[in-house]
Amino acid sequence: MKNNEKLAAFQAKQDLIKRRSENAPKDNRLALIAGAAALAIAFAGQFAYFNFGPGYVASVEELAGEQSATESETVKTAPDAALAENRTWNGSMKLNGSDLKFELSGDLAPQAVANFVSLAKDGFYENVSCHRLTTAGIFVLQCGDPNGDGTGGPGYSFGPIENAPADDVYKEGVIAMARKGGDGSSMGSQFFIVYQDSQIPSDIAGGYTILGKVTSGLDAVKKIAEQGVADGSNDGSPLEPVLMSGISVE
């Protein structure tokens, strides 16, 4: 090889080494950014999992804004807690045709029970889905959203939280109100049925209102849970779509 060719080859090699050296900090920065993003996504997923609430719930102010826009609707409010009558209510429903019986504690959670009884008697829950199933750590079937995706409600929200367990343990068979994470006044129509003892961490607003318990038929919920989640994860829509029907309270 001639001297000129050797010099050219040497210079090309030196240029390559220089470019690699210059790109190394940039590549390291990109790797660090990618790693941080992955951690952030993982943290967000964990945060979303434990912020158990039903998702977006319209505020009274937003509802009032909708009213002024249409000038034809009345802003709804939660039913009077006195409707719970400070007593135990007996109820029943069908989940995909299977019978489920329950009790509602009007003495311990009067606002939540008054709300449930009122919605049930108005037919609000008829053919509404149970849209969310969790199968790891927290074992619940969440129902009562007319939108079927966790964003719906009766057109109002209420609070505060009632009758939440001090130890954050929700026993098998418990029926409790779902809500927006960090907002104790965001309850509406959505509730969840605990089919296996679950520890659901309180957040800044507290725990979750226990309004009653299943007295028979919990096996129907467990069978739904055994089918798993539609997307194969441990938190999402049930693989077997679930509808409530034949709901009565007395």
C-alpha positions in Angstrom: 0.0 0.0 0.0 1.3 3.4 -0.9 2.0 6.0 1.7 -0.9 8.2 0.5 -3.3 5.2 0.8 -2.0 4.3 4.3 -2.4 7.9 5.3 -6.0 8.0 4.0 -6.9 4.8 5.7 -5.4 6.0 9.0 -7.3 9.3 8.7 -10.6 7.5 8.1 -10.0 5.3 11.1 -9.3 8.4 13.2 -12.4 10.1 12.0 -14.5 7.0 12.9 -13.1 7.0 16.4 -13.7 10.7 16.8 -17.4 10.3 15.7 -17.9 7.5 18.1 -16.4 9.5 20.9 -18.6 12.5 20.1 -21.8 10.4 19.9 -21.2 8.5 23.1 -22.5 11.2 25.5 -25.6 11.6 23.3 -26.2 7.9 23.2 -25.8 7.7 27.0 -28.3 10.6 27.4 -30.8 8.8 25.2 -30.3 5.6 27.2 -30.9 7.5 30.5 -34.0 9.2 29.1 -35.4 5.9 27.9 -34.7 4.3 31.2 -36.4 7.1 33.1 -39.4 6.9 30.8 -39.7 3.2 31.4 -39.6 3.8 35.2 -42.2 6.6 34.9 -44.6 4.3 32.9 -44.2 1.5 35.5 -44.8 3.9 38.4 -47.9 5.4 36.6 -49.3 1.9 36.1 -48.8 1.0 39.7 -50.4 4.4 40.8 -53.3 3.8 38.5 -53.8 0.3 39.8 -54.1 1.4 43.4 -56.1 4.5 42.7 -59.1 2.3 42.4 -61.7 4.9 41.5 -64.0 4.7 38.5 -62.2 7.4 36.5 -63.6 10.7 35.4 -66.7 11.9 37.2 -68.2 15.2 36.2 -68.3 17.9 38.9 -71.4 19.8 39.9 -69.8 22.9 38.3 -69.4 21.1 35.0 -72.9 19.8 35.1 -74.1 23.4 35.8 -72.1 24.5 32.8 -73.8 21.9 30.7 -77.2 23.1 31.9 -76.5 26.7 31.1 -75.4 25.6 27.6 -78.6 23.7 26.9 -80.9 25.6 29.2 -83.1 22.6 29.2 -81.7 20.2 31.9 -81.8 20.3 35.6 -78.6 19.7 37.6 -79.1 16.4 39.5 -78.2 15.9 43.1 -77.8 12.8 45.2 -80.9 11.5 47.0 -81.5 12.5 50.6 -79.6 10.2 53.0 -82.9 9.9 55.0 -84.1 7.5 52.3 -81.9 4.8 53.8 -84.3 4.8 56.8 -81.5 3.8 59.1 -82.2 0.1 58.5 -81.0 -2.9 56.6 -82.2 -3.3 53.1 -82.5 -6.7 51.3 -81.8 -6.9 47.6 -81.3 -9.2 44.7 -80.0 -9.1 41.2 -78.9 -11.3 38.4 -75.4 -11.3 36.9 -75.7 -12.9 33.5 -78.7 -14.8 34.7 -77.2 -16.0 38.0 -78.9 -15.0 41.2 -77.0 -12.7 43.7 -78.6 -11.6 47.0 -77.3 -8.9 49.2 -77.9 -6.6 52.2 -77.4 -2.9 52.3 -76.5 -1.2 55.6 -78.6 2.0 55.8 -77.5 2.6 59.3 -73.7 2.6 58.5 -73.7 4.2 55.1 -77.0 6.1 54.8 -76.0 8.3 51.8 -74.5 5.5 49.7 -77.5 3.2 50.5 -80.0 5.9 49.8 -78.3 6.4 46.5 -78.2 2.7 45.5 -81.8 2.2 46.5 -83.0 5.2 44.6 -81.1 4.2 41.4 -82.2 0.6 41.7 -85.9 1.6 42.1 -85.6 4.0 39.1 -84.3 1.2 36.9 -80.9 2.9 36.4 -78.9 -0.4 36.9 -81.0 -2.5 34.6 -78.8 -4.1 31.9 -75.9 -2.0 33.0 -72.5 -3.8 32.7 -69.9 -4.8 35.2 -67.1 -3.3 33.3 -64.0 -4.0 35.4 -62.4 -7.1 36.9 -59.2 -7.2 38.9 -57.5 -10.5 39.6 -54.3 -9.9 41.4 -53.7 -8.2 44.8 -57.2 -6.7 44.6 -60.0 -9.1 43.8 -63.2 -7.2 42.7 -65.8 -6.9 40.1 -66.8 -3.3 39.4 -70.3 -2.5 38.1 -72.8 0.3 37.6 -71.3 2.5 34.8 -73.9 3.1 32.1 -71.0 4.0 29.7 -69.4 0.6 30.3 -65.9 2.0 30.4 -65.5 3.5 33.9 -66.3 7.1 33.0 -70.1 7.2 33.5 -72.4 7.9 36.4 -75.9 9.2 37.3 -75.2 12.8 36.5 -74.2 13.8 40.0 -71.6 12.9 42.6 -71.6 12.7 46.3 -69.6 12.3 49.5 -68.1 12.1 52.0 -66.8 8.5 52.5 -68.8 6.4 54.9 -68.0 3.1 56.8 -64.5 2.5 55.3 -62.4 -0.1 57.1 -59.6 1.3 59.3 -57.2 -1.5 58.2 -58.0 -1.1 54.5 -59.1 -4.8 54.4 -62.2 -5.4 52.4 -63.6 -8.8 53.2 -65.0 -11.3 50.7 -68.5 -10.5 49.8 -68.3 -6.7 50.6 -70.1 -4.3 48.4 -68.4 -0.9 48.3 -68.6 2.4 46.3 -66.0 3.1 43.6 -64.8 6.7 43.4 -62.2 8.9 41.7 -58.7 8.6 43.3 -58.1 11.2 45.9 -61.6 12.6 45.9 -64.0 11.4 48.6 -66.9 13.3 47.0 -66.8 11.7 43.6 -69.0 8.7 44.3 -71.9 8.1 41.8 -73.4 4.9 40.6 -70.4 2.7 40.4 -69.7 0.0 43.0 -67.5 -3.0 43.4 -68.1 -6.5 44.7 -65.2 -8.1 46.6 -64.9 -11.8 45.7 -61.8 -12.5 47.8 -60.4 -10.7 50.8 -58.5 -7.7 49.4 -56.3 -4.9 50.9 -57.1 -1.8 49.0 -54.8 1.1 50.2 -56.4 4.3 51.3 -55.4 7.4 49.5 -55.4 11.1 50.5 -59.2 11.0 50.6 -59.4 7.9 52.8 -60.9 4.5 52.0 -64.0 3.2 50.2 -67.5 3.3 51.4 -68.8 -0.1 52.4 -72.6 0.0 51.8 -73.4 -3.7 52.2 -72.5 -7.3 51.5 -73.4 -10.3 49.4 -75.4 -12.9 51.3 -75.7 -15.6 48.7 -74.6 -16.2 45.1 -71.0 -14.9 45.4 -69.9 -18.0 43.4 -71.4 -16.3 40.3 -68.8 -13.5 40.7 -66.0 -16.0 41.3 -66.9 -17.9 38.1 -66.7 -14.6 36.2 -63.3 -13.9 37.8 -62.1 -17.4 36.9 -62.5 -16.5 33.2 -60.1 -13.7 33.6 -59.6 -10.3 32.0 -60.3 -9.8 28.3 -56.8 -8.6 27.4 -55.0 -11.2 29.6 -53.9 -8.6 32.2 -55.0 -8.6 35.8 -57.1 -5.4 35.6 -59.6 -4.7 32.8 -62.8 -5.7 31.2 -64.0 -9.2 32.1 -63.3 -11.8 29.4 -67.0 -12.8 29.8 -69.1 -9.6 29.4 -71.3 -9.1 32.5 -74.7 -7.5 32.7 -76.9 -6.8 35.7 -80.6 -7.4 35.5 -83.6 -8.1 37.7 -82.5 -5.7 40.5 -84.8 -5.2 43.4 -84.4 -3.8 47.0 -86.8 -3.7 49.8 
